[in-house]
């Protein structure tokens, strides 16, 4: 279930900086020019770019989930964000017990875990603080400004409708990324190839799966092979819960890479055309304001909004490159994982 949110003071909010290891991209945000033709154009232009951002972030998220699941298989604590029936966000630390059942850490167990390092404790405290900030803003919406909506997806918060508090949702995800990363480091899982190797080692224990390999074609599409046959990970049954979680994370990553391979070329071409067309708009503002019936006093605002939007769209090539690099990185890391000798 999604949560509706609104907030005040967000316009003055300074977004938390991302962890250097956090690959997630922020969506393109555009201003209203109040020139109907311009606003319609900018809405159309932002669509392929934000679809690229979504594809890029889906792969990044899948990579992190794969590493987190690999760490969990080795007994490490996991982090999850949940929404209760009232829409409040909760930060949950949990792990698999010796019977492979999900066990939420008690306050005492959590403190013991966090005592491992000051850095880990600070990351938890920061995450807890931003979750509290978001919940407080949800409980007492100070304005009637446009609302945002968000839902939980794979233990994170996903904004499904933009609004003022989406910056607070972003802060939660940014903080929790660092907390997850530090927990993975505790389990010595720091790369995608290491996480994939953990899965391949487990799968190799399954009957008739002794010749596992991973291949990536020239476009970046990934296939997991058992000998000469492509392996459908979904069909593998009777896996322990931690292994099943790791398998599901790999399935998700491979699927997201395939979506990117299928969609990115067309989206890149479309976004490039919009970016090029947008360059001519600032010079057209005076005539557009006049023809749209706006008053002369609206011209500076329309000109500023147009310039800001054109600059935002100019990030298109950067987003396209980042997405292409993400596809290539995933394929390279997975192929490398299969080449690492595995113990029995």
Buried (B, 14 or more C-beta within 10 A) or exposed (E): EBBBBBBBEBEEBEEBEBBEEBBBBEBBEBBEBBBEEBBEBBEEBBBBBBBBBBBBBBBBBBBBBBBBBBBBBEEBBBBBBEBEEEBBBEBBBBBBEEEBEBBEBEEEBBEEBBEEEEEBBBBBEBBEEBBEBBBEBBEEBEEEBEBBBBBBEBBBBBBEBEBBBBBBBBBBBBBBBBBBBBBBBBBEBBBBBBBBBBBBBBBBEBEEBEEBBBBBEEBBBBBBBBEEEEBEBEEBEEBEBBBBBBBBBBBBBBBBBBBBBEBBEEBBEBBBEBBEBBEEBBEBBEEBBEEBEBEEEBBEBBBBBBBBBBEBBEBBEEBBEBBBEBBBBBBBBBBBBBEEEBEE
